[in-house]
Amino acid sequence: MASLMKCFLSSCIFLLGFSSIASSKDYIPGKQFEYKSKDLPKGVYQYSVWVPKNYDPKKEYPVVFYLHGGGGLKFPSYGKRNIISNRLVDNQNWTSAGYSGNAHGLHQYIHVAPVKEIYEWEAKKFKALLKHVSGKVNINENRVYVTGFSMGGQGTWIVGCGSKLEYKIAAMMPLGAWGCEWVNHGTTPETCMTTKTPVWVLHCPYDEISIISDQIDLFKNHLNCGGYGRFTMIPGEGHIQRPRGNDDEGLSMRVAWMLSQTYGTPHNYMIQTKGGVILEAIEGERPFIGDSSTYGFFEPKTKINISAAEMKDGKRFLKWASLKGKFEDPNSRRTAYITGNDDSEIFAIYENQNVKLSVVGGKAKPKNPKPGDTVTITLNKKQKGKSFLFWQSDPPIELTQPYDRTVQFCMPPNDLKIIAKPKKY
């Protein structure tokens, strides 16, 4: 009996000790926390995690994964060096981190930055990582988001195409993705696995390391399989993951776009107002209005109220115009707009706005459009024998597939120049 009691007491001491060790390895709300190899089961990436300061374990939270580039990182603390984590200082609700005061209940998320020493990210190990994270914090399995740069952009595609492993990716954003030739060109079973996952590709067209042609092929495959996505040419040259300079507002918009998506529901499409604001969503599920109220993300057939100033530069409001969607009363500066099955820019047009369209390397129809007209740009026949990569607009406008030889857009109420840019790599 004494021996049995001694054994029982020893077991209790062991269990108490294990409990103490386990609790010391838990996340810390409001601060970066590291899970190193010694803390993890075999086959799980080391990672850093950021949990909101006011985290409530009874609630489910979205989780944003950032996959790093480069050859490999040894310590999980390196995870704090990515574009998302360095904006989550003590988890303050900064707009540059993707938060929005106009998207109630959707502005908090958990951020996970795994690190690895081996080459190439793996879908099976991502699944093991996701399982470990979900064992530590309460996450919403339908709101898992993945982004990453260079090799991490490649990893974003690998993870997105690995959904056959029965995890759900609500949205993915590959940045300057490198070496994506592992997916054969053409419509493939791998890229068809992403059809339920919205994809926003950001890539510098003159990236000498991550050649953009791989990204264009992958993105086309995704669309051809029936998926939805956005493709943005990062201005400049070089191997970069975001526009140079102050990109806080742009980063906020991109993170918010991810956070607005929920797996298994209709996609939330981006609506941007140029010359007006979005007041509220009066019909529709899961509306997400950006912090500046100049953009938002909405399911098809969502009704939103929009407004523009009565006068601009001494000119009276004339009408609203867009390529997609429908206005209840396009001639009223305060009206409702019903979203369509695509992203859209909506323009506030004022009286007597004279604009000029210049096209280099292509032709426009109509040749001299008025603000609000639908314009089609086609590559010149002489240009077709030359190298062509994408259309560049100045100032930038929304071109859904800028690499297409024919593109269509709504003429903005300002002068616009469109240039056919050649390949370099």
N, C-alpha and C positions, 0 to 999 in steps of 0.2 A: 504493500500500500504506500509506504514511504517512497519507494522507488517510482511508483506510478505518479504520486504527487509531485515529485521532483521533476519528472518528465513533463508533467502538465505545466508546472511553473516555468520550465525552460522554454516550452512552446509559446507560452504567453509573452515571455520576455522577447523571444524572437519575433513574434507577430507585432508586438508594440514597436520594436525596433524597425521592422519593415514598414509599418505604418508611418513612423516618423520620417524614414528615408523617403517614402513615396510622397508625403506631403511637401517635403522640401524640394521635390522635383516638379511641383505644379507651377502653372502660369502665375504671373503677378499682374492683376488688372492695372492698366495705365502705364505699364513699363514693358520694355523688351525683355523677353525671357528666352533662354537657350536650352534646347534639348540636344545633348551631345551623344556620341555613339554609345558611351557607357550607360546612358539613361534609356536606350532604345532597344527594341527587339532587332534581331538581325534582318537586314533587308529594308530598313526604314531610313530614309535620308535624315541626316542631322538638320535641325531647323531652328530659326528664331520665330517667335510668335508675339504679336501685339494684340492684346485683348482690351476692349474699351474700359475706361476707368470706372464707369458705372455699370459694368457687365452684370446681368441678372441670369444666373444659371437656369432659371425656369423658362427663359425665352430662347428661341432659336435665332441664330445670327448668320448672316451671309459671311462667306470667307473668300478672301482674295489671295491667290497664290502668285508669287513672282519667282520665275525661274531665271537664274543668273546666266550670263554668257561666260566666255573664256574657257580655258582648259579645265579648271576645277578649283574649288575653294576648300580649305581645310577646316576652318572653324565657323560655327553657326553665327557668330557675331558679325561675320562679313555680310550677313543678310540685311543689315541695316543700311547698306550702301546702295540700295535700289531707289528708283524714282518715286515709289509709293511710300516706302518706309521712312525715307528722310523727310516726309511731310507729316508723319504721325508722331510729332513730338509730344509725348505724354498723352497721346490720343485726343488732342484738342480737335474740335470740329471745324477744321479749316476748310475753306472752299477748295483750296488747291489739292486737297486729299480726296475730292469727289463728293463731299457732303453738300447738302442743299437744305436751306431753311424752308424751302417750298415743297419738299418731298417728305412729308411727315411720316415718321415711323420707318423710313428707309435709309436713314443717314448714318447708321452705325454698322461697322463690319469688323471682323477679325482678319488680321493680315498675317500670312505665313510666308516666310522666305527660306526655303530649303537650300542646303549647300551640298556639294558633292565633289569628290576628287576624280571620279571616273569620267570617261568620255561618254557623252550623249545621255540625255534624260530618258527614262524608261517608264512606260505606262504602268507596268505591274508594280514598280516601286512607288510610283505616284499613288496608286490605289492603297498600298500599305501605309503610306504617309497620311493619306486622307483618313484612313481608319484610325490611326494613332491620334490625329488631331481631334477627331470626333469623339474619341474616348476621354479627352481632356476637357473639351469645351462643347457646349451645346450648339451645333451648327444646323442650318437648314440645308438638307441634302439637295434641294432644288435650286439653291442659290450659291453654287460653287463657281468661282471665276478664275481663269488662268491667263497670265500674261508673262512676257519675258523677252529679253533682248538677245540677238545674235544666236548663240547656241540655245539660249533660253527661248527665243522665238521659234526655233526648230522644235524645241521641247514642247512648246505650246501646241504646235500641230500634232506632235506625237501623242500628247495627252488627249487632245481633242479627238483624234482618230482612234483612240483606245477605248472609246465608250462601250465597246462590246464587252469590256470587263465589268460592266454593270455599275459603273458610277455615272453621275450626271454632271455635265459641264453646261452651265447656264449661258455663258458667253466667254469668248476667248479673244485675245488681242496680241498677235505676234508682231514684234517690233524688230525690224532689220534682220529677219530670220535668216540663218545661215544654213547652207548645205541641205536643202530639202529635196534633193534628188532621189531620196529613198522612196518617195511616192512616184510611181510611173506617171508619165504624162498621159493626159486623157482622163475620162471618167473612170474612177477606180473604186473598188469596194472600200478602201481606206478613207478617202475623202467623202464618200457617201455616208460615213458614220457621223459626219458633222452637221447633217441637215437640220437637226433640232437645236443646234448651237449657233447663235449669231457670231459672226467673225468680223472683226475690224482689223484690217491689215494696215500697218504704217511702215513705209519703207522709203528710204532715200533712193531715187532713181539712179543716182550716180554713186552708188556704194560699190567700191572696188573689191570688197571682201565677200559680202553677201549679195550675190548677183540677183537682180530683181526678177529676172525671167522665171525663176523657180516659183516665186511668190505669185506671179500672175497666173501661171499654170494651176497652182493649187487653188487659188481663189476662183478661177473659172470652173474648175472641177466642182468646187463647193456649190457654186450657183447652178451649174448644169444638173447637179443632183437634186436641186430644189431648195437649196439653202438660201439664207439671207445674209448680207454682209455689206461692209463699207471698205473702200480702198482709198487711202490717203497717201499722196506723194509728199514725203518730208522734203521741204525746200533745202537747197544747198548741195554739197557734195561730201562724200565720206561715209564711214561706217558709224552712223548715229542712230539713236533710238527716239529722238524727239527733236522738234525744231529748236535751233539755237536761240539763245536770248531768253526773255521772260515768257515761259510757256505755262505759267500756273493756271491761267483760265482754260487753256486748251487741255491740260492734263486733268483738271477738274471735270471738264465735259466728257472726256474719254472714260474716266473711272465711273462717273455717274451713268454713262451709257451702259457699262457692264452691270452696275448695281440695279438698273431698271429692269433687267431681264430675269425671268424666272423660267426654269426648265419645265417643259410640258404645257406651257401656255402660249397664246399668240405672241409673236415678237413685238417688242416695243420699238417703233421706228422714230428716227430723229426728225423733229420739226424745228426749224430755225426761223426766227422772224428778223427781217432786215428793215429797220425803220419802225418797229412796233414792239409790243410786249405781249406775253401770254398772261392773262389775268387768272384763269382758273380752268379746271376741267369739270364740266358739268354732267358729262356722261362718259362711261367707259371704266374699265378695270385697271388698277395699278398705275395711274398716271404719275409721272415723275417730272416735275418742272424744275429746271435748273435754277441756281441761286440768283442769277442775273435776270431771270424771267424772259430772256431772249431766246431760250431754247428749252426743249423738253422731249420726253420719250413716251410714246403712246401706242396702244394697240390700234389696229384698224377700226374705223368707224367710231373713234372717240371724238366727242364734241368738246371743243375748247373755246373759251371766249378770248378774243384778241382785241387790242386797242392800239391806235396810232394817234399822234398829235394832229390837231385840226389844221395847223399851219406849220410849214417848214421853209425856212429861208424866204418868207414872205409869200409862199405859194400854198394854195389850199389843197387839202386832201382830195384825191380823185377816185382811187380804187385800190383794191387788193389784187395781187396776181400771184400765181404759183403754177408749177408744172404738174403737180399732183394734188389730190384732195379736192374739197369743194367748200366754197363760202356760202353761207346762208344769204348774205347780201353783200356782194363784193364792193358796192358803192358806199357802204357805211363804214366809217372809221372804227366804230365799235360793233363788232359782229361775231358770229360763231363760225368756226372752221371745223369741218369734219375730215378727219385724217384718212388717208388711203393706205394701200399695202406697200408703201415705200417711204424712204426718207424724202423730205421736201423742204425747200426754202420758200418762205412767203414774203413778198415784198409790198411795202406801202408805197404807192405811186402818187405823186403830186402833180398838179397842173403845170403844163409848159416845161416839162423836164426834157431837154434836148440831150441826147446821148449819141456816142459814136462807138461803133464796133469795128475793131481792126483784127484781121485774121492773117497770120503768116503761115504759109504752107497748106492752106485749105481754103474752102469757100463756104460762105454762110447763106442760109435761106431762112428768112428774107435777108437781103444784103444790107439793108439799112433799117434794122428793127427799132420799134418804139419800146419804151419801158413796159415790161409785162408781156411782151410777145414771146411765143415759143420759137426758139432758134435751133436750127440743125446745122452742125458743122461737119463737113466731109473733107477728108484728105484729098489734096489735089492729085490728079492723075500723074503729073510729072513727079510728084513727091512719092508715089507708091513704089517706084523702083529704088528709092533711097531708104536709108535706115530710118525707121520711125519707132519711138518708144511711147510717148504720151503727149497729151495736150496740157500746156501750162497756161494758167489764166492770171491776169494781173488787172485789178486786184483779184484775189482768190474767190472762186465761186464753187458751188457744189457740182462736181462731175462724178456720177456714180461709178463709172468704169472709165477712168481717164486714159486708159491704154487702148481703147477701141478707136478704130479709124473713123467712125461716125459717132458723134455725141450730140446730146440734146439738152437744152437748159432753158430756163426762164430769163429773159433779158432784164438785168437789174437797172435801177434808175441812176446809173452812172456810166461813164466811159469804161470800155472793157477791151482788153487785148488778149487774144488767144494765139498761142504759138505752138506749132508742131515741133516737138523736141526730138532730137535724134538719139540713137543708142550710143553708148560709149564702151560698154563691156559686154 
